[in-house]
Structure formats: structure tokens, C-alpha cells
């Protein structure tokens, strides 16, 4: 009986590994075609690309739970693929449909969940592999007259962080969460940091419930 259980576990591990590899290939084709044809205005294809990347992120997470992963040997593509590609697709979708469009909001929930999954991996790598990355969480709103926050200050905060990131991409890792497009994992982050109004920044686990200038962020990171 014990031998059968072991065989089942091994079989499940190999199956998950095969699924992860296959989904990497399939999502690569879907998102690759999307990126290669930026003029495509087929919203359905865009949504399929985002869902393919979500499925890949979830399979990778399940694979990590069933395997002993050497996080220090993970490639950049393995860690960041879904976050970067969904972010790129969403930017195109927002430009085409507008930030207030329901489809954009629905897909942004997926993006926030994928970001939260990526954040988990990044924190493990940072802790176990000695990278000493600065991790910034940015909670914001795009909605005017939002009771949850100021969209103009959120926009300014985003610009400040973009400038900071572009100045030091290797050292600084930024995760931006729309307060109005949250799923299970992103809701947990909001609750754990008691985010009640935006913009809010979490810089290396310290919470700043206000707009923080780029110069001030840079100073905090040096402390």
C-alpha cells in the first residue's frame, strides 16, 4: 500500500512538471502572437492570453509545493514571465478600451493575483539567495472621486516609482496593485498591511500611507 502511495506521488510530480512545460510552450505561442501583432483588436484573444498566463502561474505554484525547488537557480523568465507579459498585455488593453472598461478591470484582478504569486517567489529568493533586492508594493486607484483614495496622487506616485525603477532595475522590484481590482491573494496583502487609503507604499515591509516623493523613496532605500 505504501509503495502505491509513493508511486502515485511520483506520478503526480511528473504530471505537474509536464503540464508546466507544456503550458510554458502554449502560453508562449499565445502571448507571443499577441505581442507580435499589437494592432490586433480582438479582446477575446487578449483575455485568452491572460488566462493562459494565469493557468501557468497556478501550475508553477502547485509544482513548487510538490517539489524541492532550488530558488537560487530559477531563471528570470521562470520568475517574472507571467507578471511582465500580463502587464504588457494590460497596458495595451487599457490603451484600447480605457482603464474604466469592465474587461480591463476583470483582467486586472488576474494581474494582481499573478503579481501576488510572483511576490511570494521573489521574497523567498531575496531571503534565501542573498540578492538584497528592495521590494516596493504600491497600492493605487485609477477611479475619480474614489472613497478609497486619490487617483491624481496615485498617478503621480506611479510616475515617481517608474523613474526610480528605471534608474535601478536590478536592485528595485516594484509590485503595483489596483485597490479596486483585488482577488484572494491581493486582498490578503491589503489586509496584512492595513491599506485603507491610497496611494500607499510598502517599502521593504515598512508602510507609508501617503504620497512619497521619488527623492524620499530613494533616501528610504539607502537607510
N, C-alpha and C positions, 0 to 999 in steps of 0.2 A: 504493500500500500504506500509506504514511504517513497519507494522508488518511482511509483506512478506520479506522485505529487511532484517530485523533483523534475521528472521528465516534462510534466505539464508546465512548470515554472520556466524551464529552459526553452520550451516551445514558445511560450508567450513572449519571452525576451526576444527571441529571434524574429518572431512575427512583428513585434513592435519596431524592431530595428529595420526590417524590410519595409514596413509601412512608412517609416520616417524617410528612408532613402527614396522610396517611390514618390512620396509627396513632395520632397525637395525637387524632384525631376518635374513632376506635373505642375507645381506652383511656379517653377522656373519658366516653364513654357507659357503659362497663362499670363504671369506678370511681365515676362519678357516681351511678349507680343503687345501687351498694353503699353509698356514704356516705349517700345519701338514705334508705336502708332499713336502718338499723343493727340492726333487730330480725331481719333475715334470718339464718337459722342454716344456710344451705346452704354447707357447707365447699367443695364443688366450685366454686361461683360465686366464692368468695373466692380460691381458688387460680387460677382463670382470670383474675381481675382482676390478681393479682400477676404472672402470666406475661405478660399484655398489657403491663404497665409495664416488665418486663424486656426484652421484644422492642423496645419503643420506645427504651429506653436504648441497646440494642445498635445499632439502626439509626441513632440520632443520633451514636453514636461512629463508625460507619462513614462517615456523611455528613461528619463533621468531618475525617476522614482524607482524604477525596476533594475537599474544598472548602477555600478560603481563608476561614476564619471570622473575623469581627471580634468577638472575645470581649467587647470592651468594650460592645458594643451588644446583647448577649444579654439577654433578659428574665428576670425572676425565675422565671417559670413554666418557661421552657426549661431553666434550670439545675437547679432544685430539684424539679420536678414529681414525678418517679418516687420520689426519696428520701422526700419528705414523704408522698405518698399511700400508698406501701407501708408506711411507718412507722405511719400511721394504721390501715391495714387489719390489720397485725400486732398492734397493741395490742388491737384488737377480737377478733382470733383468739385471742390469749393469754388474754384475759378469759373467752372462751367455752370453750376447750379446756384451758387451762393451759399454762404455759411448758415443761413437760416432754413435751408431746404431740409425737409424731413429725412430724405435719403441720406444726406450728409450727416445729420445728427445720429441716425441709426448706425451708420458705418463708423462714426467716431467713437461710439460705445465699444465697438470691437477693437478699435485702435487703442483705446485706454486700457482695455483688458490685456492686449498683447504687450503694451508698454509695462504694465504691472508684472507680467510674467518675465519680461526681459530684465526688469529691475531686480527681481529675485536672483537671477543668474549673475548679473553684474555685481551685486553686493557680495555674493559668495566668492567670485573671482577676486574682487578687491580685498576681501578678508583673508583668503587662503593663499593668494599668489603674489601678494606684496606690490600691487600696482599703484596703490596710493592715489586712486582717482578721486577727484572732487565730484560728488554726486549732488545734483540740484533737482529738486522737484518743484515744478511751477504749476500752481492751480490758478485758473483764469476763467473768464466768461467772455463770450462774444455777443451776448444779448444786451441791447439797450434797455435802460430802466429795470435792470435786474436787481431784485431784492438781495441776491446772493453776492453782489459785488459791482465794481465799477469797470465797465468794458473799456473805457478810454485808458484808464491806468493799467488795465490788463494788457492792452495793446502796446503801451509804452514799455511795460515790463518785458514783454516779449522781444521788442526791438533791442533793449539793453542786454538781454541774455543772448540774443543772436550775435551781437557784436563781441560779447565776451567769449562765446563758443568759437567763433571764427578766429579769434586771437590765440586760442589754445585748445584745439580739438583733441589732442592726445590726452590732455590732463583732465578736461572737464566733460562730464557726462550729464546731459540735461534731459529730463522727462517732463513733458507738459501735459496737464490733464484739464480738460474742459469740465467745469463743475456741474454742467447741465447734461453731460453725456457719460454717465458712470454706470458700470456694471458691478458685479460682486467684488472683484479684487480692488478696483479703483475706489469703491465705496469703503472698503476696509482701510485703505490708505487715508482717505478723508477723515474717517472716524478716529484712526490712530493718532493723527496729528491735530485733531480737533479743528479742522478747517471750517470756519463758519462764515467767512467773508473773503472775497478775492479782489486783487491779487494776493496770494500767499506764497511765500517761498519756504522751502525746507532745504537748507544748505548744510550738507554733512550732518544731517539729523537735528539741526537747530532750526526752530520755526520762527519765521518773520511774517507777521500778519499785517503787511503793509507793502507799499511800493518801495523797492530797494534799488537805488541807482546803480548803474554799472560800476562806477568807481567804488561804491561801498561794497558791492558783491566781491570785487577784486580784492579789496582790503580784507574782507572777512576770510576769503580763501587763503590769504597769506598768513593769517594768525595761527 
